[in-house]
Amino acid sequence: MKVQFVTTPSGDDMAILPRKDYEELLQRLADFEENEEDVALYDARKAALNPALPPEVSERMLKGDSLLKAIRHWKDMTQMQVEFKTDVAQGYLSDLESGRRKGTDETLRKLAALYDVPSEWLIVTTR
């Protein structure tokens, strides 16, 4: 980036740069502002998960597991154990965990109760 600095007759310091460099700076600013929006969205969603997710759940999600699957593993349960305790069919649970299906509020509340987590974790984040 080639910048030329000049002082105006009124004493203002000015920077002069090629249009290409100026447009690149504008693009960087726009990218930064988009990142700020992403951070704000992340913060809002994280606040909705109060209390915060346990680190073990977050770690599994970062590795690609869905929230439902990460919580089930955190609770050290198999899909068959969940089916036995909730009457939520194993195949249906598999579909929920993979995102192939969206659960009803009633089903998600059952799972939240079994996992002993706030139902908002499942209802808000799986929609």
C-alpha positions in Angstrom: 0.0 0.0 0.0 1.6 3.3 -1.1 0.4 6.2 1.0 1.4 9.8 0.5 0.9 12.2 3.5 0.3 15.9 2.9 -0.5 18.8 5.1 -3.2 21.1 3.9 -2.7 24.9 4.1 -5.1 24.9 7.1 -2.8 22.4 8.9 -4.8 19.2 8.4 -2.8 16.0 7.9 -4.1 14.0 4.9 -3.3 10.6 3.6 -3.6 9.9 -0.1 -3.6 6.4 -1.4 -4.5 4.6 -4.7 -8.2 3.9 -5.3 -7.4 0.1 -5.3 -6.0 0.4 -1.8 -8.8 2.5 -0.6 -11.4 0.0 -1.9 -9.5 -2.8 -0.2 -9.7 -0.9 3.1 -13.4 -0.5 2.6 -13.8 -4.2 2.0 -11.8 -5.1 5.1 -14.1 -2.8 7.1 -17.2 -4.4 5.7 -15.8 -7.9 6.5 -15.0 -6.7 10.0 -18.6 -5.4 10.5 -20.0 -8.7 9.2 -17.9 -10.5 11.8 -19.2 -8.2 14.5 -22.7 -9.2 13.5 -21.8 -12.8 13.7 -20.3 -12.3 17.1 -23.5 -10.5 18.3 -25.6 -13.3 16.9 -23.4 -15.9 18.7 -23.6 -13.9 22.0 -27.4 -13.7 21.7 -27.8 -17.4 21.1 -25.3 -18.3 23.8 -27.3 -16.1 26.3 -30.4 -18.1 25.3 -28.7 -21.2 26.5 -28.5 -20.1 30.1 -27.1 -21.9 31.9 -24.2 -22.5 29.6 -23.7 -25.9 27.9 -21.3 -28.1 29.7 -17.8 -28.1 28.1 -18.2 -31.8 27.2 -21.3 -31.1 25.2 -19.7 -28.1 23.4 -16.6 -30.1 22.6 -18.7 -32.9 21.0 -20.7 -30.3 19.0 -17.4 -28.7 17.8 -16.5 -32.2 16.5 -19.7 -32.4 14.5 -22.3 -34.0 16.8 -25.8 -32.4 17.1 -26.8 -30.9 20.4 -29.2 -33.9 21.1 -26.5 -36.4 20.4 -23.9 -34.5 22.4 -26.1 -34.3 25.4 -27.1 -38.0 25.2 -23.4 -39.0 25.1 -22.7 -36.5 28.0 -25.3 -38.4 30.0 -23.7 -41.7 28.9 -26.8 -43.2 27.4 -27.5 -45.2 24.3 -30.4 -44.6 22.0 -31.9 -47.8 23.1 -31.8 -46.7 26.8 -33.5 -43.4 25.8 -36.2 -45.3 24.0 -36.8 -47.6 27.0 -37.0 -44.6 29.4 -39.1 -42.2 27.2 -41.0 -44.3 24.7 -39.3 -42.2 22.0 -38.4 -44.8 19.3 -34.7 -45.3 18.6 -35.1 -44.7 14.9 -37.0 -41.4 15.6 -34.3 -40.4 18.0 -31.7 -41.2 15.4 -33.5 -38.9 12.9 -33.7 -36.1 15.5 -30.0 -36.4 16.3 -29.1 -36.4 12.6 -31.4 -33.4 11.8 -33.5 -35.5 9.4 -36.5 -34.7 11.5 -37.6 -32.0 13.9 -39.1 -33.1 17.1 -42.3 -31.9 18.6 -42.2 -29.8 21.7 -43.6 -32.7 23.7 -40.9 -35.1 22.5 -38.1 -32.5 23.1 -39.5 -31.9 26.6 -39.4 -35.6 27.3 -35.8 -35.8 26.3 -34.9 -32.7 28.2 -36.5 -34.2 31.4 -34.7 -37.4 30.9 -31.3 -35.6 30.3 -32.1 -33.2 33.2 -31.4 -30.1 31.1 -33.5 -27.0 30.4 -36.1 -27.8 27.7 -35.2 -24.5 26.1 -31.9 -26.0 25.1 -33.6 -28.5 22.9 -36.7 -26.6 21.8 -35.0 -23.3 20.9 -31.9 -24.8 19.3 -33.4 -27.6 17.2 -35.9 -25.4 15.4 
